[in-house]
Amino acid sequence: MTERTKAIAKLLLRLTITVGLLCYVFRQVDMQHFWQVARTARWTYLLGVWFFAAVFYGVQSVALRLILRRQGCDVPLAVLFGASSVTALYSLILPGILSTGVKWYILKKHTGKGTHVLSSMLYNQVMLLVAMMVVGLATLIVTNPSRVLFPQARHDWVLPVVCAALLVAVVLLCILLLNGRTGQVVTRLLAFPLRLLPRRIQKRGNDILSQLAVFQNAGLRFHLTVAAVNALDGLLVGLAIYFCAARAAHVTVGLSVLIWLWAAVFVLSKVPITVGNLGVREVTVVGLLTAYGVAQPHALLMSMILFSSQLFLAALGLGYQLVWATQSKEPPESA
């Protein structure tokens, strides 16, 4: 089987899973009620969703610029934001890794340092993922929604304990991996179980570990700065996106619910099994909000509004693509 055939097969599989999940969700929802909810939605909040989605990408561009500058690559924020928007455009079609490759190609053309760009992008994504997991797990520990999510459970202390254990494990692993003294040992330990996986996955995992190793001597201050930027971006800006989407769809739940819901959707979005995270987001949002007494049509509308932010960013990416196409198909060079 050729590489092209494999790519087509994977795309068809993603489309199949996407359609299957969407069909499952839409079958659970009274569509007549859904359209009534859509007609009464507060669409002015949609502008807030789009605005804060752009802000989220903007803050991510700031974080990536800090990381790239440490690698000796000074990239303007406009180029970084444009590259992220173009990635949002291609993510509607290509799998996660391939769409991210578009961003890598744009930044490599601008800097001429492909390896530095790759390690910086991977480091930023790992730090953002860790930040979102920490925010989500910490919120679950504090709020403990066990009785809502698991009404049949006898012990409501299990969820906080499990979340606390995961939180400690994630933070500890991140600290040991990025520490100059322990990083190499942890890298070797993480690489060992990869030998049990298929060669392609093994190679990809080793590549990620080797790229992260570049930052093992970056220093605590640098790691804390990047982590703080990502945590604030995920907590404040991400919460603003979900708050506006909830208000637009007449969804009334606590801010703490929106925080860990956003964290859960973000973490699950890193598993590239559907197109544009469609289906996964809908199943997660509708399923979890229904447990809080939110009517399914309202939850589904909120999910669709969240998806519209990705379409908005993709539209910005298309604009950047057209502008760069008129400039020799490359991002503008910095002065």
Phi, psi and chi 1 to 4 in degrees:
 res  aa     phi    psi   chi1   chi2   chi3   chi4
   1 MET       -  126.5 -176.6  179.9  -66.4      -
   2 THR   -74.3  165.2   63.2      -      -      -
   3 GLU   -62.5  -37.8  -69.8  -63.6  -33.7      -
   4 ARG   -64.9  -41.3 -177.2  177.0 -179.1 -179.0
   5 THR   -63.8  -41.2  -55.6      -      -      -
   6 LYS   -62.8  -41.1  -70.3 -178.9 -179.9  178.6
   7 ALA   -63.8  -42.4      -      -      -      -
   8 ILE   -65.0  -41.1  -65.9  175.1      -      -
   9 ALA   -62.8  -41.8      -      -      -      -
  10 LYS   -65.4  -40.3  -70.8 -179.2  179.6  179.5
  11 LEU   -64.2  -42.5  177.8   58.3      -      -
  12 LEU   -63.8  -37.7  -69.3  175.7      -      -
  13 LEU   -64.9  -43.2  178.2   60.4      -      -
  14 ARG   -61.8  -42.4  -78.0  160.8   55.9   88.6
  15 LEU   -63.7  -40.2  -72.2  171.6      -      -
  16 THR   -63.7  -46.0  -58.7      -      -      -
  17 ILE   -63.9  -41.5  -63.8  174.7      -      -
  18 THR   -59.8  -50.8  -58.2      -      -      -
  19 VAL   -62.5  -40.9  172.9      -      -      -
  20 GLY   -61.5  -45.5      -      -      -      -
  21 LEU   -67.0  -41.4  -70.1  175.4      -      -
  22 LEU   -64.8  -41.4  -71.6  176.8      -      -
  23 CYS   -61.4  -40.2  -72.4      -      -      -
  24 TYR   -61.5  -45.0  169.5   78.1      -      -
  25 VAL   -67.7  -48.0  172.1      -      -      -
  26 PHE   -65.7  -27.0  -81.4   94.1      -      -
  27 ARG   -71.0  -22.4  -73.5 -179.2   63.0 -176.0
  28 GLN   -83.6  -13.3  -49.1  -60.7  -45.9      -
  29 VAL  -107.5  137.9  177.8      -      -      -
  30 ASP   -75.3  104.3 -178.0  -11.6      -      -
  31 MET   -67.4  -30.9  -66.5  -50.5  -61.7      -
  32 GLN   -62.8  -42.5 -175.6  176.0    0.0      -
  33 HIS   -66.1  -37.3 -173.6 -167.1      -      -
  34 PHE   -59.7  -45.4  172.1   80.1      -      -
  35 TRP   -68.4  -30.6  -68.2  117.4      -      -
  36 GLN   -66.0  -41.6  -68.7  175.9   -7.2      -
  37 VAL   -64.0  -41.1  171.9      -      -      -
  38 ALA   -62.8  -36.5      -      -      -      -
  39 ARG   -70.2  -26.6  -76.5 -166.3  -67.0  -90.5
  40 THR  -100.6    6.9   61.0      -      -      -
  41 ALA   -65.7  151.7      -      -      -      -
  42 ARG   -90.4   87.6  -68.8  177.5  -78.3 -165.5
  43 TRP   -72.1  -13.1  -68.8  110.4      -      -
  44 THR   -64.2  -27.9   51.7      -      -      -
  45 TYR   -70.4  -17.2  -80.0   98.4      -      -
  46 LEU   -61.0  -36.5 -178.5   63.2      -      -
  47 LEU   -62.7  -36.0  -61.3  177.6      -      -
  48 GLY   -65.8  -39.7      -      -      -      -
  49 VAL   -60.4  -47.6  172.6      -      -      -
  50 TRP   -65.4  -42.0  -66.4   -7.0      -      -
  51 PHE   -62.1  -49.4  170.4   76.2      -      -
  52 PHE   -71.3  -26.5  -74.6  112.5      -      -
  53 ALA   -64.6  -39.9      -      -      -      -
  54 ALA   -67.4  -37.8      -      -      -      -
  55 VAL   -63.8  -41.0  172.2      -      -      -
  56 PHE   -57.9  -46.4 -177.5   82.4      -      -
  57 TYR   -64.6  -34.9  -92.1   40.9      -      -
  58 GLY   -65.3  -43.6      -      -      -      -
  59 VAL   -66.8  -37.8  176.8      -      -      -
  60 GLN   -62.4  -34.6  -80.6  -59.0  -67.8      -
  61 SER   -66.1  -36.7  -61.3      -      -      -
  62 VAL   -64.1  -45.2  171.2      -      -      -
  63 ALA   -61.7  -45.2      -      -      -      -
  64 LEU   -66.5  -33.0 -175.7   54.5      -      -
  65 ARG   -66.2  -40.3 -169.9 -176.3 -172.4 -160.7
  66 LEU   -59.4  -41.9  -69.0  173.6      -      -
  67 ILE   -69.3  -43.1  -60.4  167.7      -      -
  68 LEU   -65.4  -37.1  -76.2  168.7      -      -
  69 ARG   -64.2  -33.0  -71.1 -178.9   69.7  176.8
  70 ARG   -66.9  -26.6 -176.4  171.8 -177.0   83.8
  71 GLN   -88.4    5.8  -66.2  -83.1   66.7      -
  72 GLY    81.2   20.9      -      -      -      -
  73 CYS  -118.2  112.2  -55.3      -      -      -
  74 ASP  -100.6  104.2 -168.8    8.0      -      -
  75 VAL  -114.2  128.9 -175.4      -      -      -
  76 PRO   -60.6  149.6  -21.6   32.1      -      -
  77 LEU   -61.5  -34.1  -72.8  176.9      -      -
  78 ALA   -62.0  -39.4      -      -      -      -
  79 VAL   -68.7  -42.0  175.0      -      -      -
  80 LEU   -64.5  -43.3  -68.4  169.4      -      -
  81 PHE   -65.6  -41.2 -177.2   84.7      -      -
  82 GLY   -63.6  -41.6      -      -      -      -
  83 ALA   -63.8  -38.3      -      -      -      -
  84 SER   -66.6  -39.1  -62.6      -      -      -
  85 SER   -67.0  -40.6  -58.6      -      -      -
  86 VAL   -63.6  -37.0  172.1      -      -      -
  87 THR   -62.6  -39.5  -58.2      -      -      -
  88 ALA   -61.6  -35.4      -      -      -      -
  89 LEU   -65.1  -49.0  172.9   63.5      -      -
  90 TYR   -73.8  -22.3  -78.1   92.9      -      -
  91 SER   -67.8  -16.7   67.7      -      -      -
  92 LEU   -72.2  -15.4  -62.3  176.6      -      -
  93 ILE  -121.6  -48.5  -55.3  173.2      -      -
  94 LEU   -89.5  154.2  -60.8  175.1      -      -
  95 PRO   -59.9  162.1  -21.9   32.3      -      -
  96 GLY   -53.0  -45.3      -      -      -      -
  97 ILE   -68.3  -41.2  -65.6  176.8      -      -
  98 LEU   -68.3  -39.7  -67.8 -179.8      -      -
  99 SER   -66.9  -36.1   60.2      -      -      -
 100 THR   -65.6  -30.6  -55.8      -      -      -
 101 GLY   -61.6  -28.7      -      -      -      -
 102 VAL   -64.4  -43.7  174.4      -      -      -
 103 LYS   -63.3  -42.9 -178.1  175.9 -177.6  177.8
 104 TRP   -60.3  -41.6  170.4   80.9      -      -
 105 TYR   -64.2  -42.4  176.9   77.0      -      -
 106 ILE   -62.0  -46.5  -67.1  173.0      -      -
 107 LEU   -71.8  -32.1  -62.1 -179.0      -      -
 108 LYS   -65.7  -40.5 -179.3 -178.7   77.6   73.1
 109 LYS   -63.4  -32.5  -67.7  -73.8  -72.1 -176.6
 110 HIS   -78.3  -38.4 -178.1   83.7      -      -
 111 THR   -99.1  -28.1   62.1      -      -      -
 112 GLY    75.7   12.3      -      -      -      -
 113 LYS  -127.4   78.9  -60.7  178.5  179.4  178.9
 114 GLY   -61.6  -41.0      -      -      -      -
 115 THR   -65.3  -42.4  -57.3      -      -      -
 116 HIS   -64.0  -41.6  -68.3   54.4      -      -
 117 VAL   -63.9  -43.6  169.8      -      -      -
 118 LEU   -62.3  -46.9  179.0   60.4      -      -
 119 SER   -64.9  -37.2   59.4      -      -      -
 120 SER   -66.5  -42.3  -62.2      -      -      -
 121 MET   -65.2  -43.2  -72.2  175.2   56.1      -
 122 LEU   -64.8  -43.9  -74.6  172.1      -      -
 123 TYR   -60.7  -44.5  173.4   76.9      -      -
 124 ASN   -64.0  -41.3 -170.6   46.1      -      -
 125 GLN   -65.9  -40.1  -75.2  -60.5  -52.7      -
 126 VAL   -64.6  -44.0  168.5      -      -      -
 127 MET   -65.4  -37.9  -66.8  -60.9  -75.5      -
 128 LEU   -67.7  -41.7  177.4   59.2      -      -
 129 LEU   -62.9  -44.2 -178.9   61.3      -      -
 130 VAL   -62.9  -43.4  169.6      -      -      -
 131 ALA   -60.3  -43.1      -      -      -      -
 132 MET   -67.3  -38.2  -69.0  -56.1  -57.7      -
 133 MET   -65.5  -41.1  -67.7  178.3   67.5      -
 134 VAL   -63.7  -46.2  168.8      -      -      -
 135 VAL   -61.3  -47.3  167.8      -      -      -
 136 GLY   -64.8  -46.6      -      -      -      -
 137 LEU   -65.4  -41.2  -69.3  170.9      -      -
 138 ALA   -62.9  -39.9      -      -      -      -
 139 THR   -65.6  -40.8  -54.6      -      -      -
 140 LEU   -64.4  -37.7  -73.2  172.3      -      -
 141 ILE   -64.2  -43.9  -66.7  171.0      -      -
 142 VAL   -71.6  -44.0  173.3      -      -      -
 143 THR   -86.7  -30.1   58.9      -      -      -
 144 ASN    46.4   73.3 -171.6   16.1      -      -
 145 PRO   -83.9   32.7   33.3  -35.0      -      -
 146 SER   -58.8  -44.8  -62.1      -      -      -
 147 ARG   -66.4  -25.8  -65.0  179.8 -179.4  177.6
 148 VAL   -83.8  -47.0  177.0      -      -      -
 149 LEU   -77.3  -35.3  -63.0  177.9      -      -
 150 PHE  -128.7   73.6  -49.0  105.6      -      -
 151 PRO   -64.0  -21.9   21.8  -32.6      -      -
 152 GLN   -87.9   -9.1  -56.2  -60.5  -33.7      -
 153 ALA   -69.2  141.0      -      -      -      -
 154 ARG   -86.4  -28.8  -63.3 -178.1  178.9  179.7
 155 HIS  -117.8  111.2  -53.7  -72.0      -      -
 156 ASP   -84.1    3.7   57.8    3.8      -      -
 157 TRP   -91.4   -9.6   53.0  -93.4      -      -
 158 VAL   -65.2  -47.0  175.1      -      -      -
 159 LEU   -59.9  -49.2 -179.5   62.3      -      -
 160 PRO   -59.9  -38.6  -23.0   33.8      -      -
 161 VAL   -65.7  -45.7  170.5      -      -      -
 162 VAL   -62.7  -43.9  171.4      -      -      -
 163 CYS   -63.8  -38.2  -70.0      -      -      -
 164 ALA   -65.1  -41.3      -      -      -      -
 165 ALA   -64.0  -43.2      -      -      -      -
 166 LEU   -64.9  -39.4  -70.9  174.1      -      -
 167 LEU   -62.3  -46.5  178.4   60.5      -      -
 168 VAL   -62.8  -42.2  171.2      -      -      -
 169 ALA   -64.6  -43.2      -      -      -      -
 170 VAL   -64.7  -48.7  168.5      -      -      -
 171 VAL   -64.6  -44.5  173.9      -      -      -
 172 LEU   -63.6  -43.6 -174.8   60.8      -      -
 173 LEU   -62.5  -42.0  178.5   61.9      -      -
 174 CYS   -63.8  -42.5 -171.5      -      -      -
 175 ILE   -64.2  -46.9  -68.6  174.4      -      -
 176 LEU   -67.7  -36.3  -66.5  176.4      -      -
 177 LEU   -69.1  -36.3  178.6   61.5      -      -
 178 LEU   -97.4    5.3  -63.4  176.3      -      -
 179 ASN   -85.6  138.2 -176.8  -86.2      -      -
 180 GLY   -63.0  -30.0      -      -      -      -
 181 ARG   -85.5  -38.3  -64.3 -179.8  178.9  178.9
 182 THR  -102.5  -11.1   60.6      -      -      -
 183 GLY   -57.6  -45.3      -      -      -      -
 184 GLN   -65.8  -38.0  -66.4 -177.0   -0.9      -
 185 VAL   -64.9  -46.2  176.5      -      -      -
 186 VAL   -64.1  -38.7  175.5      -      -      -
 187 THR   -60.0  -44.3  -61.1      -      -      -
 188 ARG   -65.5  -38.9  -72.8 -165.0  -65.3  -92.0
 189 LEU   -66.3  -39.8  -69.5  175.6      -      -
 190 LEU   -71.0  -29.8  -67.8  175.7      -      -
 191 ALA   -74.7  -24.1      -      -      -      -
 192 PHE   -62.0  -50.9 -177.8   77.0      -      -
 193 PRO   -66.7  -17.2   22.0  -32.6      -      -
 194 LEU   -64.6  -21.9  -68.5  175.5      -      -
 195 ARG   -65.5  -20.5  -59.9  175.9 -177.0  177.7
 196 LEU   -82.5  -10.1  -55.8  176.2      -      -
 197 LEU   -95.7  166.2  -59.6  175.7      -      -
 198 PRO   -56.2  153.1  -26.3   34.4      -      -
 199 ARG   -57.6  -38.8  -71.1 -174.9  178.7 -179.7
 200 ARG   -64.2  -44.8 -172.4  171.5 -177.2  177.2
 201 ILE   -68.1  -37.6  -60.6  178.2      -      -
 202 GLN   -61.1  -45.0  178.7 -179.7  -19.7      -
 203 LYS   -64.4  -41.9 -178.8  178.7 -177.7  -56.5
 204 ARG   -63.9  -43.1 -173.5  174.6  -62.5  168.9
 205 GLY   -63.7  -42.2      -      -      -      -
 206 ASN   -65.4  -36.5  -72.7  -33.4      -      -
 207 ASP   -63.2  -42.5  -71.4  -17.7      -      -
 208 ILE   -63.7  -44.5  -67.2  174.8      -      -
 209 LEU   -63.1  -39.6  -69.4  174.9      -      -
 210 SER   -68.1  -35.1   63.0      -      -      -
 211 GLN   -71.3  -37.7  -65.2  -62.0  -29.9      -
 212 LEU   -67.9  -27.7  -69.3  176.9      -      -
 213 ALA   -62.1  -22.4      -      -      -      -
 214 VAL   -60.0  -29.6  175.3      -      -      -
 215 PHE  -100.6   12.0  -66.3   92.8      -      -
 216 GLN   -71.9  -17.6  -72.5  174.7  -12.8      -
 217 ASN  -112.3   22.4  -65.6  -46.2      -      -
 218 ALA   -74.0  -23.7      -      -      -      -
 219 GLY   100.7  150.0      -      -      -      -
 220 LEU   -63.3  -39.8  179.5   61.1      -      -
 221 ARG   -61.6  -42.3 -177.8  176.8  179.7 -179.7
 222 PHE   -63.5  -46.6  175.5   77.8      -      -
 223 HIS   -62.1  -42.3  -65.3  -46.0      -      -
 224 LEU   -66.3  -36.4  -70.4  178.2      -      -
 225 THR   -63.7  -49.3  -59.8      -      -      -
 226 VAL   -63.7  -42.0  175.8      -      -      -
 227 ALA   -63.2  -40.1      -      -      -      -
 228 ALA   -65.8  -43.2      -      -      -      -
 229 VAL   -61.1  -45.4  172.5      -      -      -
 230 ASN   -67.4  -39.6  -77.7  -42.0      -      -
 231 ALA   -65.7  -44.3      -      -      -      -
 232 LEU   -65.8  -38.0  -69.5  175.5      -      -
 233 ASP   -63.4  -46.5 -166.0   22.4      -      -
 234 GLY   -69.2  -40.2      -      -      -      -
 235 LEU   -76.4  -52.3  180.0   59.2      -      -
 236 LEU   -83.1  -53.6  -61.0 -179.5      -      -
 237 VAL   -71.3  -43.3 -176.2      -      -      -
 238 GLY   -61.3  -41.1      -      -      -      -
 239 LEU   -63.0  -38.6  176.9   59.7      -      -
 240 ALA   -62.9  -39.3      -      -      -      -
 241 ILE   -60.8  -49.3  -64.9  172.5      -      -
 242 TYR   -70.5  -32.8  -88.4   62.2      -      -
 243 PHE   -64.7  -45.7  174.5   80.4      -      -
 244 CYS   -64.8  -40.5  -70.1      -      -      -
 245 ALA   -64.4  -40.0      -      -      -      -
 246 ALA   -65.8  -42.9      -      -      -      -
 247 ARG   -64.0  -38.7  -63.5  -74.2  -70.6 -180.0
 248 ALA   -62.7  -36.9      -      -      -      -
 249 ALA   -95.2    9.9      -      -      -      -
 250 HIS    58.7   39.3  -61.9  -77.0      -      -
 251 VAL   -97.4  123.3  171.5      -      -      -
 252 THR  -116.7  102.7  -55.7      -      -      -
 253 VAL  -139.7  166.3  -68.4      -      -      -
 254 GLY   -68.5  156.1      -      -      -      -
 255 LEU   -61.8  -33.6  -67.1  179.7      -      -
 256 SER   -63.2  -36.1   60.5      -      -      -
 257 VAL   -64.9  -42.7  176.5      -      -      -
 258 LEU   -64.0  -34.2  -65.1  178.3      -      -
 259 ILE   -64.5  -54.6  -68.1  174.2      -      -
 260 TRP   -75.2  -22.7   61.7 -104.7      -      -
 261 LEU   -66.2  -44.4  176.9   62.8      -      -
 262 TRP   -62.8  -42.2  151.9 -123.5      -      -
 263 ALA   -64.1  -41.8      -      -      -      -
 264 ALA   -64.4  -44.6      -      -      -      -
 265 VAL   -64.1  -39.7  171.9      -      -      -
 266 PHE   -64.8  -46.8 -179.9   86.1      -      -
 267 VAL   -63.3  -43.6  173.0      -      -      -
 268 LEU   -66.1  -27.6  -69.3  174.0      -      -
 269 SER   -67.3  -17.1   70.7      -      -      -
 270 LYS   -79.0   -6.3  -63.4  -55.0  175.8 -177.3
 271 VAL   -95.9  101.1 -176.4      -      -      -
 272 PRO   -78.7   74.4   30.7  -33.1      -      -
 273 ILE  -108.5  -10.4   60.6  173.6      -      -
 274 THR  -131.2  175.8   63.1      -      -      -
 275 VAL   -89.3  121.3  177.1      -      -      -
 276 GLY    60.3   24.3      -      -      -      -
 277 ASN    63.5   12.2 -159.6   32.4      -      -
 278 LEU   -63.7  141.6  -88.2  171.2      -      -
 279 GLY    93.6  -57.4      -      -      -      -
 280 VAL   -62.5  -47.3  173.8      -      -      -
 281 ARG   -62.9  -44.1  172.8  179.9   45.7 -112.1
 282 GLU   -64.9  -45.2  -76.7   63.1   43.5      -
 283 VAL   -61.9  -42.6  168.6      -      -      -
 284 THR   -67.1  -50.2  -54.8      -      -      -
 285 VAL   -65.0  -49.4  172.5      -      -      -
 286 VAL   -65.1  -44.5  173.5      -      -      -
 287 GLY   -62.8  -46.6      -      -      -      -
 288 LEU   -73.9  -40.0  -67.5  177.6      -      -
 289 LEU   -70.8  -31.5  -72.3 -178.1      -      -
 290 THR   -61.0  -34.4  -60.0      -      -      -
 291 ALA   -63.8  -23.7      -      -      -      -
 292 TYR   -94.9   14.0  -80.9   84.9      -      -
 293 GLY    85.4    8.8      -      -      -      -
 294 VAL   -79.1  131.1  176.6      -      -      -
 295 ALA   -62.9  140.1      -      -      -      -
 296 GLN   -56.1  -41.4  -69.2  176.6  -26.0      -
 297 PRO   -59.6  -38.7  -26.3   36.6      -      -
 298 HIS   -66.9  -42.8  -69.4  -90.0      -      -
 299 ALA   -65.0  -40.5      -      -      -      -
 300 LEU   -66.3  -40.2  179.7   59.1      -      -
 301 LEU   -62.9  -40.9  178.8   60.6      -      -
 302 MET   -60.0  -42.1  176.9  178.6  169.0      -
 303 SER   -63.6  -40.7 -179.4      -      -      -
 304 MET   -65.6  -36.3  -67.2  -70.8   99.0      -
 305 ILE   -66.2  -40.1  -69.2  172.4      -      -
 306 LEU   -61.8  -39.8  -68.4  171.1      -      -
 307 PHE   -64.7  -32.3  176.1   62.3      -      -
 308 SER   -62.6  -27.4   74.5      -      -      -
 309 SER   -66.3  -34.0   66.5      -      -      -
 310 GLN   -68.4  -37.9 -171.5  170.3   -6.5      -
 311 LEU   -65.7  -37.4  -64.0  178.9      -      -
 312 PHE   -63.1  -45.9  170.8   71.2      -      -
 313 LEU   -65.7  -35.6  -66.5  168.0      -      -
 314 ALA   -64.4  -36.7      -      -      -      -
 315 ALA   -65.2  -39.8      -      -      -      -
 316 LEU   -62.5  -39.9  -67.0 -179.5      -      -
 317 GLY   -62.2  -39.1      -      -      -      -
 318 LEU   -63.0  -39.5  178.8   59.8      -      -
 319 GLY   -62.0  -45.3      -      -      -      -
 320 TYR   -61.8  -41.1  -88.1   96.1      -      -
 321 GLN   -60.6  -41.8 -172.3   86.3  -24.7      -
 322 LEU   -68.8  -40.1  -66.3  174.7      -      -
 323 VAL   -64.7  -45.7  170.3      -      -      -
 324 TRP   -67.9  -28.7  -73.0  -17.2      -      -
 325 ALA   -66.6  -29.6      -      -      -      -
 326 THR   -82.5   -7.0   61.0      -      -      -
 327 GLN  -115.6   55.1  -59.8  174.7   -9.2      -
 328 SER    63.5   24.3  -58.2      -      -      -
 329 LYS    59.8   31.0  -61.8 -177.8 -179.5 -179.6
 330 GLU  -134.5  152.5  -68.5 -174.8    5.5      -
 331 PRO   -62.8  147.1  -17.5   28.8      -      -
 332 PRO   -62.0  138.4   25.1  -34.1      -      -
 333 GLU   -72.7  145.0  -63.3  -68.1  -23.3      -
 334 SER   -71.9  153.6   58.9      -      -      -
 335 ALA   -70.2      -      -      -      -      -
